[in-house]
Amino acid sequence: MPVLLVRENSRGRGWPAYVGAVGLGAAALVLASLWTSGAWATGIGAAVTTFSGLVAERLRPRRGAAGDGDTVPAGAAALLRTAAGRIPALRQVDRPESAGAHSADGHPAEGHPGEGHPADGHPGEGHPADGGRTPGAPPAYIRRDVEPRLREALGRAGFVLLVGESTAGKSRLAYETARALFPRHAFVRPLGRAALPQALRVAGTRRRAVLWLDDLEEFLGAGGLTTAMLAALSGPAPGRRVVLATMRTQEYRRFEAREESRLTGSDRDAWRTQRDVLRQAEVVRLARHWSAGERRAAAHVQDPRIVAALRAGERFGVAEVLAAGPELLASWHNAWTPGAHPRGAAVVAAAVDCRRAGLRSPVGRDRLRELHRPYLVERGGGDLRPEPFDEAMTWACAAVHATSGLLIGNRTQGYTAFDYLLDAPGLAPVPEHLWQGLVGRVTPAEAYDMGLLAHQEGRPRRAAEALARARLGGVPGADFLLAITIGDAGRPRRAAADLAGITRRRQDRLGPGHPDTLAARHQLAFFTGEAGNPHAAAGRFAALAADAATVLGAGHPDTLAARHELAYFTGESGAPAEAARQLARLLADRLRVQGPDDPQVLATRRSLIWYRAGEPAGTEERLAELQADAERCLGPDDPHTLAVRSSRAAVAARAGRTAEAVTAWESLVADRTRVMGPDHPHTIYARLEWARALASSARTEEASSLLTRTLGDARTLLEPGHRHLRLARELLAGLPPAGRHPV
């Protein structure tokens, strides 16, 4: 049966022309490589390999599409379709690569999807369990322990999310389970966020459909999936229309309750919009390591790839080894050796950091040529005897054991780093040169994603830079989040002015009691206090706490947050005893509602300890306990943990243990610089207190030098009159007593 390939009309008019029928042989694969190359092609794997001849099609407005009657807007990304332009049924999708599973037989580096795969496969073929294996077929599927749980979820829920680490086997498990349960359902797979509205429309017109969102994080954020979209897709009965998604564990963790508190100074609107989508899903978790039962089942399959994976021992998951994740990571590390593939390693480093910076779309070849150079220079440049760029790209894209390359993609649509690399231990923060090389050249929606991620990671200057671009591009909500990040970056007066306007507009449009209006009032009050007016901030928070309790409830996180800020600014207004009384009541309520390990509970404990600091010995003991709890619950690099260390250093300085204070502040400066960057206001504050401790230790020359450098940096980063600038000038003029709540 001939395979028909669909190509976009060169002038972009009307229905894309069908290309003549081509036999199921090498010619079809060559044409597939030319016309279906791109990010979508690498994502779908062997697109043109089956009876149905699946292709990823970039369509123009059209008429009369067989079978769906939908119109594809110009510029929309691809949906997975057959060569005849139809949305396939799941039974036609006979390769797991078409669902996003990592290939175990690989594809050439430069965009030849389908090469090396059988061109005459039929639905269900290529999954032998008895050792006979079609050349190019995926490894035999081994039933996972969690599969019954996934089947149950798919039988009753309209939205199921499978969460697991990279290369744990999420896509393969989801594919095999859905194909077994829903063979006649339409398989609607958008191959990019731009195609999501079209995919939702197509799925919504079908009586039976599976909306397939592999790597769900790519479909969240600006222009992405919302709860309203999910509600509109609800099927007439369970199992009729299903949203089936996968997500890496590291991405899913960004939406845990404790992550909300890391968005310092933000009302977290954008974060909550995405979190609310995830809350609609029934979550099924897949372990990376295979159980003893799964390994025993795999041992009975005579597939040499599975046999080899089992021999790798229990250090790695079987699916992980099948995808060659550990070997790819080792290959990347080893490539830095002089004369090996150092330029290739630098290219991979740039691609990895593009994704870690929040860029979800592929990166073009020319961009990688530019972005990789600083990585190479940092490692030694010419002394590494780097290979030519073309050779570096070939190496980076080459499959390991015919599986996946370090880079996935092709010349036409760009390249992305293999996701296993993103979670590698010991990765340094995304460097400034990479950020600057990206932020000015991305789309407004991409800039919003990058800005939100930077803000979550405590990089307000980067966040503000990206969100300014998103606001200019008209991305909804970018103006609000930009105002917050401007304040977090050290310009609270500017933030308060912007937020005053946003608050007025929300009051007029939504009403004074709307949650969005309350959120704007919270941020306006906070930055009013940070701009130097704690009395006004306390008054605003008192009114807000009362209104939030009425609208949202006394135990709502926003109500509790308003009470915390009320206590904080009460203490900063010169009433520490009253602040302590408020914090004690708040801590009891938070423990009851949020539990002892919640980050906001830890923050409340810290403030309460500070404003009750009349007994130094008890204070230090309580801070030591709090630091241990913070490190256990949040980790040593969490901003809350670093803030506790700041309090401990301040208490040591106040007690006259200057040598201890010097060491504590120096260590904190190093860690805040590494985690939050050298220009974060909290880093600047730690540098100033380090200088104070040096001066108190009679190391006046060191203190003066550090103060001069810090003041110079602060002048370029902070708005005039900022409290850190005032502190720096006071320290240069003399040494005022430490009294303010440390940050």
N, C-alpha and C positions, 0 to 999 in steps of 0.2 A: 504494500500500500504506500502511495507516495506521501512524502512529508511536505507540507506547504509552509513556507516561511513568510512571515509578514514583515514588511519593511515600511518605514514612514515615508510618505511622499516627499520628494525633495523640496517641493515648494510649500509643503504643509497645507495642501488643500484637500478637503473631502476625505473619503475613505482611503486608507493606505492601500497601495497597489499590492495585489498578490503577485508573488513571483512564481514562475512556472513550476510545475511539479518536478521534483527531483527524486531520483531513486534513493533507496535507503542504503547509501554507501558513503564513500569518502566525500563525494561532492556535497552531500547534504551537510556533512560536518564542517566542511570548509566554509560553505555559505553561512552556516550557523555561527561560526567564529567571526564572520564579518558583520553579520546583521544583528546578532543577539549578544554581541560582546558588551561588556560594561559591568557596573557594580551589580546590576540585577542578574547578569549572566553568571557571575561568580557566585552569587548568592543561591541561585537555583541549581547550581551544579550541572548535572547532565540534563539539560533542558530538552535537547533534540535527540532523544535516545529511545523513544517509546512508540508504541502503536499510536498514541494520541499526538505525538509530536509537540510537546509543550514548548512554548516560547514565552519569553518576557517581552511584552510589546509596549513600545512607547507610541501612543496613539494620538492622532489629531481628532477634532470633532468629526463625527461620522454618523452615518445613518444605517439603520437596518442591520445591526450586528446580530448575527445568528444566535438566537437563544437567550439574549439578555435584554435587548432593547434599550441599553443605556448609551449615554453620550459621554465621551471622554474629553474633558476640557484641554485646550492647548497647554502644553507644558506640564501636564500631569505625569507623574512617574508611572512605571509599569505595573500592571497586574499580570499575574501568571495566567497564560492562556494557551489553548491549543493552537496549532498552526492555522486552523480555520477561524481563529479569532474568538473561540468560545471559552467560557470559564469551565475548567475540567471538573468532572466528578472525582471524588477521592479515589475511587477504584481505578481511575485512569492515571493517577499520580503514582507510578510504580517504581519511583526511585526516591529514597529518603533525602537525597541531596536537593530535590525539588522543594522540599519543605524546610531546607536550611541546615540539615544535618551535615556535619563535617564529613567530607569524602574520605574513604579509606583507600581509594585508588588514584586520587589526585587528578589535577588538570594542569596542563602546561602553564608556564608563567605568564605568557603574554596574551591571554584571552582567547583560548580555544575551548569553550565549554563543550563538553560532550566528547571530546577526543579521547579515544581509548575505551569508550563504552559501547556496548552492543547497540546496533541500530535497529534491531528487529525484536526487541524485548516485548513481552506482553504483560498485562497487569498480573501481578503476583509472581512473575518469573524473577529469578535471581535471588531468592531467599531460601536456598536449600539448607536443610538441617541435618543432612546425612553425609556431608563431606564433599559431595559433588558441587562444584562451584562454576557458574558461568564466568568466563573471563571478564573482569571489570565489574562484577557484581559487588554490592555492598556486603560487609561481613554478615554472617547469620545473626538474626535477632535473638537475643537471650532475654527471656521474660524477667522483668525486674520485680523485686518484692513489692514495690509500691504500685504496680500496675492495677491490682484490684481497687485500690483507693482511688486511682485516677479514673477508672471506669465508673465507679460509683458517683464521683463528682460530676463527670460528664453526663451522667444519666439524670441528674437533678438540677444542675446549675447552668445558668446561661453564660457564665464567664468563669473559666478555669485557668489558673496561672500555675505553671510548673516552674519551680525555683530550684536552682542548683548551681554548683560552681561550673566554671568554663570546662568544656569537654567532659562533663559528667554523664552525658548521654540524654539530655533533656529533649532535644529535637527528635531524636530517633524514637524515644519512648512515646512522645506525643504523637508522632506520625503513625507508628504501628498501632497504637491504641485507637486513634481516631479512624484510621482506615478500616480497622476491624469492626468498629461500632457503627460507622456512618459511611459505608461504601457509596451510597447513592447521593450523599450530600454534595452540593457545590463546594469546591475548594477555592475560597476567595483569599488570595494572598497578595496584599499590596507590597511592592518592593521598594518602599520608601515612604516617608511621611506625606509627601505631596499627593500620593495615591490613596491616602486613607479615606477622604470623603467619597471618592469614587467607589472604593471597596465597600464602604458602609451602605452606599446606595444599592450596589449590586446585591450584596447579601440581604438587604432589606426587602428586595423584590422576590427573593427565592422562598419557596415553601420550606425547603431544607437547605441549610448552608452552614459551613464552618468558616468563620472569619479567622484566618491564621495570622498571628502576630508574633513571629519568631523574633527574639530580642525586643521585648516590649518597650524597653527604655527608648528605643529609636522612634517610638510613636507617641511619646509623652512630651509635654512642654508646649511651646508656642505653636499653635496650629495643630496640636495633637489631640489625642483621645480625651474625651470628657465623659462625665457621668451622664450628661444629657444624651450623648451619642449612644451610649450603652442602653439607656432606657428606650430610645427610639428603635433599637434593634431587637428588643425583646420579642421572642418568638411566641406563637400561639400556644405552644405546649413545650414542656421540658425536652430538650434534645433536638428540637426542630431547627432552631438557629442557635449556634454555639460560638462563642468567642474563645478560642484556645490560644494561649500565649505562653511564651517561655521568657525567663529572665535570669541573668546571672545573680548569684547570691550577693556579690559586692554592690551591684546596682540596687537590689531590693533593700539592702541594709540602709541605704540612704533615706528610706522612708519609715524607719523605725521611730517609735515615739521619742526616744532619746535624741534623735537627730534634729528634731524640731528646735530644741534649745540651742543648737549650735548656730542657728541663724541669728546671731547676736544683733539686736536692734531692728529686726525685721518682723513684720506681722505674718510673714511666712505664707502669704496668699498663694504665690506660685507653687511653692512646695506643697501646700495643702491641696491645691487643685489636682496635682498628680497623685498625692497620697489617697485622695478620695476615690480616684479611679481604682487604685489597687485594693481599696477596702471593699469594692464591689465584687472582687474575685474570690472564689474558693481556692485557697492556696494548697498545692500539693508539693511537698519537698522531696527532692531526689538526692540521695547521698552520693558523694564522689566515689568513695570506696565501695566495692562490691561486697555483699555479704557472703558468708560461707556457702549458703545455699545457691546464690547466683553463680559463684565460682564453680561449684560442683556441676551445675547445669551446663556452664560453658565448657567444662572439661570433656563433656560427651560430644561436643561438636568438633568435627575434624577440619575446621577452617584453620589453616596455618597462621593466619593473622591473630586469631583469638588464642591459639596455643602459645604464640609468642608473647601476647599480652599477659597471659596467665603466668608465664615464666618470669615476668618482671617483678613478681612478688606482690606483697600487699602494700608497699609504699605508695604506689599509684593506683588509681582506678583503672579498670580494664578499658572503659571507653576513653579515658584519658590517654592511655598508651596507644590505643587504636588510632587516635587523632594525632599521635606523635608529639603531644604537648611537652613532656619533659625533655625529649630529644631536641625539639626545636629551641627550647629555652637554653639548653646547653650549647647548641650550635651558635646561637646569638652571642653568648658570653665568650665562647672560644674564638669567634671571628675577629675579636679585637687584637689578636696576636699579630705582631708585625709580619707582613707578607702573606697573611691569610686573607680575610675579607673585611678589613677594617672599615672601608667605605660602605660596604653593605651593612655592617653592624650599625654605622652611624645613620644610614637611611632608615633602618628598622627602628632605631631609637627615636628618630624624628616622628615616624608614623605612630609609634606607641604613645608619645607625648601629645600628639594631635588628638588622639582619642581621650587621653587623660585630661586634656584641657577642656573637654566638653564638645569637641567637634565630632559629630556622628556621621557625616557624609565622607565619601572617599576623598583622598588627596591626590591631586594630579601629579604626573611625573615631573613636570617642570618645577612645581612647588617643592617636591621632595629634593630635587637637585639643589635648590636654594636653602631649604631648611636644614639639611643634614650637615652642612659645612661646619657650623660652630661645634657640633658634637665631635666631629673628626679632629678639629683643632684642639679641643680640650683634652683629647686623649693622646695627642702627640703629633698630629698633622702629618707632614711628609716623612717623619721618622718611622711611621707605621708602614711605609711603603704601600699606600693604598692603591687598589686596583681602579681601572677606569669606571666611570659611572654606569655605562651600559652593562658591564660585567657585574657590577655590584647589584643592579636591579635583577639581573638574571639569577644570581645566587639567592637573593632575598625572596624571590618568588618561586624558586625551585621547591618541589615537594620533597619532604623527608619520608623515605620508605613509601613513596607514591601516595602520600596522604595530603597534607596541606603545607604550604610554604609559610615563611615568617610574614610575608605580605600576601594579601589576597586581592586580586583585581587585574586590571589590564590598562593598556594605554588610553583607551577611549574614555573610560569612566573613572579612572583613578584607582587608588589602592588604600586598603585599610590593614591595620596590624592584626594578626591572629589574636583572638581575644584571650587566649591562655596567657599571653605575655603581659596583659594589663594587670594581672594579680601577682606578678612575680615579686618575691620578697626583696626588700632593700632598694626599691626604686627611689631615686631622689625626687624632690619636688619638681614640677614642670619648670624649666628654666625660663628666665625672662626673654631670652632671644627667641625662643620658640613662640611664646605668647605674642610678642610684638610682630613676629613674622606672620601670624595668623589673624589677629583681631581686626586689622584694618581691611581685610580682604574677604571676610566671610559675609554671608547674607544676614539680614536683620534677624531672622528666626534663629540662625546658627549663633549669632552674637548673643541673643537672649539665653540660649542654652549654656553658652560659655560663661556668661555673666552670673547666672544663677548658681552654677557649679562653683565658680570662684568665690561667691559670697558664702556658700555653704562651707567652703574650706578656709574661711577667714582671710581672704585676700580682697579687701574692699576696694583698693585702688584698681586692681585688675577688673573687678566686677563692675565698677563705675565706668571704666573705659568701654567695656563690651556693652553694657546696658545703654550707654549714651547712643551707641550705634543702633541698638535695637529700637530705642525710642524714636530716633530720626526715621527709622523704617516703618513706624506705625504699629509696632508689636503691642498688643493689648497688655496693660499692666506694667509695661517697661518703665513708665514715668514714675510710678510709685516705688518700685524696687530700686530704681536709680536714686531717688531722693534718699532712701534709707542707706544705700551704700555710700553715697556722698557723705552723709553724717558719720558713718562708721569709719570712713577714710580720714577723718579729722577736720571736717567742715560742718559742725553741727548747726551753726547759725544759718548757713545756706540751706541745709536740710530742713530746718524748722520753717523757713520761709516757703520752700517748695511744698512742704506737707500742709501748711496752713491753707494754701490754695486747693490742694487735693482734698483736704477735709471739707472745705466749703462746697466743693463740687459734689462730693459724695452725699453730703447732707441734703443738698438741693435735689439731687437725682434719686437717692435711695431712702432718704429720711434719717433722722438723728439716731434711731435705734437699730438700724441695719447693722449686721455684723461687720460688713466692710467699712462702714462709717466708724464704728467703735475701734476697728483696727487702725484706721487712719488717726483717730484721736490718740490712741496709745503711742504711736510713733511721734506725733507732734508733741505730746507731753514729754516723752523721753528726751528728745533733742532740744526742747526748751531748757530742760535741766542741764543737759550736757553743754549747752551754750553759755552756762554761767548763771542761771536763774533757778536754783533748786526750790525756792519757796513757791514760785509759779508752777513748777512741775509737780510739786506735792499737791497743790490745790487742784490741778487738772486730774491727777490720778485719783484723788479722793472722789471727785465727781464721776470719773470713769468707772471706778470699782463699784460704785453704787448702781450705775446704769447697767454695767455688764452683769451684775448679779441678778438684776430684774429681767434682762433680756435673755441671757445665756444660762443663768443658774449660778448658784454660789460655788458649786464645785467645778465649773468649767475652767479649762486651763487658762483662758484669757482673763477670766475674773481673778484667778489666783495670781497671774502674772501682773495684773494691775495693782493688786495688793502688795506684791513684792516691791514694785517700783515706788509705790507710795511710802513704804517703810524706808527704802533706800534714800529717797530724796528728803524724807523727814530727818534722817540721821545726818545727811549732808547739810541740812539747814541749821544744824546746831542743837538737835534734840536727840542724842544717841540713846538715852534711856527710853524715850517714847518709841524710837525705832526698834529697840530690842523687844519691847512689849508687843508691838505689832508683829514682829518676826516670829516670836514664840507662838502666838496664836496661829499664824500662817503655817508654821512648820507642822503643828498638830493636824491642821486640815490637809496639808499636802501629803503627809504620811498616810493619812486615812484614804485619800483619793488616788494618789499616784504611786505609793509604795516607797520603800526606803532607798531603792537604787536609781530612782529617776534623777536625771541631771538637775532638774529644777529643785528637787529636794536637797541635793548636795549644795546647790548655790544658796539656798535659804539657810542651811546650816552654816555656811561660810560667813554670810552677812551677820547672822546672829552671834557667832563667835566674836566677830570683830567689834560689834557694838556692845558686847558684854565683856570687853577686855580689861576689866578691873583687876582680875587676878592673873598675872602673867603666867604662872606655872600651869594653872588650869587651862589657860588659853592655848599654850603650846602643846599640851597633851591632846586637847580636842582637835587642834589643827593637824597634828600628826595622824590621829585616827581618821580624820576626814581625807587626808591625802591618800592613805592606804585604801580607803573605800573608793575614792575617785579613780585610782589606778586600777583597782579590781574591776570596777563597773565600766569605765570609759577608756582606760588605757593611759599610758604616761604622756602622750602627746595631745590629749584632748584639751581644748581651751579652758574647760572647768578645772582640770587637774593643774594646768599651768597657773591658773588664778590662785589656787590654794597655795602653791609654792610661793607666789608673790606675797600672800599674806604671811606665810612663815618667815620669809626673808625680812619683811617689814617689822615683824615682832622681834626678831633677833636684833635688828638695828635699834629698835626702841629700847631693848633691854641692855644695850651697850656692848653687845658681842659683835664688835665691828668686823673682826677677821672672818667670823662665820657669815656675817651679812655680805661681805665682799664676795666670798666664794659662792653664796647662794644667788646673788644678783648676777654675777658673771655667768653662771651656769644657765640661769633663766634667760638671759639675753641670747645666749647661743641657741637654746632650744626654740625660743620664740622666733628668732631670725630664720631658723630652719623650717619651722612649721608654718608661720604666718607671714614671713617675709620681713626684710629690714625696715620697710616703710610703714608697717602697721602701727597705729598709735600705742598699742600695748607694748610693742617692742621698744618704741621710743621712751615710754615711761620707765621700763625696766633699765634702759641705759642711763637715764637720769638718776634713778635710785642707786644704781651701781656707782655712779660718780659721787653721789652723796656719801655712800659707805667708804669709798676710797679716801675722800677728804676727811672723814671722821677717823680714819686710820692713819692720819698724818701723811698720806701719799698724795700731797697736794698737786704735784706736777702732773701725775697721771690723771687725777680728777679734773684738773683744768683742761688738759688736752681732750679728754673724753667729753667734757661738757661743751667745749668749743665745737668739736665735730658734730655732736648731737644737736646742738642749737642750729648749726648751719643746715643740717639735714631737715630738722623740724620746720625751719622757716620756709623751705620749698614744698613741704608736704601739708602743713597745717595752716588753717586760716588765721589771720592776725587776731591776737587776743585769746587764742586757745590756751586752756589751763596748763598744758604741757610746756608751752612757750613761756608762760609766766613763771612756772616752776624752774625752768632752765635759767632764766634771768636772775631769779632770786638766789639760786644756788651759786651763780657766778658772783653775785654781790655779797653773799654770806651764806649761812646755812640756817634756813628756817626750820622749826621743828616739824617732824612728820606727823600728820594727823588725819589726812584724808583716807577714806577707804581705798586700799591699794587696788590697782587694776592689773 
